[in-house]
Amino acid sequence: MQTNLSGKTIIITGGSSGIGAAAARSLRLQGAQVVITGRSDETRKLAEEIGCDYYLVDYPRFAEVRSFARDLLAKYPRIDVLVNNVGGIMANRRMTEDGHETTLQVNHLSGFLLTLLLQERLEASKAIVINTSSAANLVGRIKLDDLENAKNYKSMAAYGASKLMNILHAMEISRRFKGVWAASFHPGVVGTGFAREGGGLIRWAYEGLLGRYLMISPEKGADTMLWLISTQPGKDWQDGEYYYQRRPGRRNPQVSPDLAAQLWEASVQLTGAGKQ
């Protein structure tokens, strides 16, 4: 896929490794101005390698997300694509300094907050917002009275619920943001380090022989993301839809406009998004 993306500014959170890094490399070859985020020095190394901008942003801290949003608004007059790609699975329930369960904050709330803080710039740019979800959405269940996973925490259930939230978030962006297109996608089972904080079988699967021989490369995992960026929304893909291998993917039966709207309102409250 070699589309000319010269003049396009593309933000990829979680862009220092895995599918985010693979996409960043490809997009730079296509001429895009790319901005990546990460938490380690690997972020700087990749940015220097491919010639892109980078920011160190730790998603368990809303203050860092807000600071990042301010930096983006100050430096980039256009934002053509925002990819909310940060994610992980946590073996044990633990709380962030903002008082939220870590899976919820890292996989959903911080990306939600960033997107909302950038709303005016995204609308002015007629941007595309892409959320990295997962087939794990099928095993998730959103309980509006327990979004913080306080009852009977299980790492895969919490992860699945957060990936379902990514789908609902994209659906609701397409309804609320004027002139902005949004979609979510499942990259496939990719051999990356995202499960390094997971426990038991999940971590074993990703780091052992199973991961080595059965999982796809980050480059293959980035394909649908790159397809969404490089093709024409409304023609090649539909607003608010969830994709896998460039086709509509299987979504949790809970997916509905009503739940998407309710989750949005709950997320505004949990992030304090109205407080500048």
Secondary structure, DSSP 8 states (H G I E B T S, - for coil): -----TT-EEEETT-SSHHHHHHHHHHHHTT-EEEEEESSHHHHHHHHHHT-EEEE--TT-HHHHHHHHHHHHHH-S---EEEE------SS--B-TTSSBHHHIIIIIHHHHHHHHTHHHHHHTT-EEEEE--GGGGG----TT-TT--SS--HHHHHHHHHHHHHHHHHHHHHHSTT-EEEEEE--SB-SSTTTT--HHHHHHHHSHHHHHHSB-HHHHTHHHHHHHHS-BTTTB-TT-EEETTEE----TT--HHHHHHHHHHHHHHHTTT--
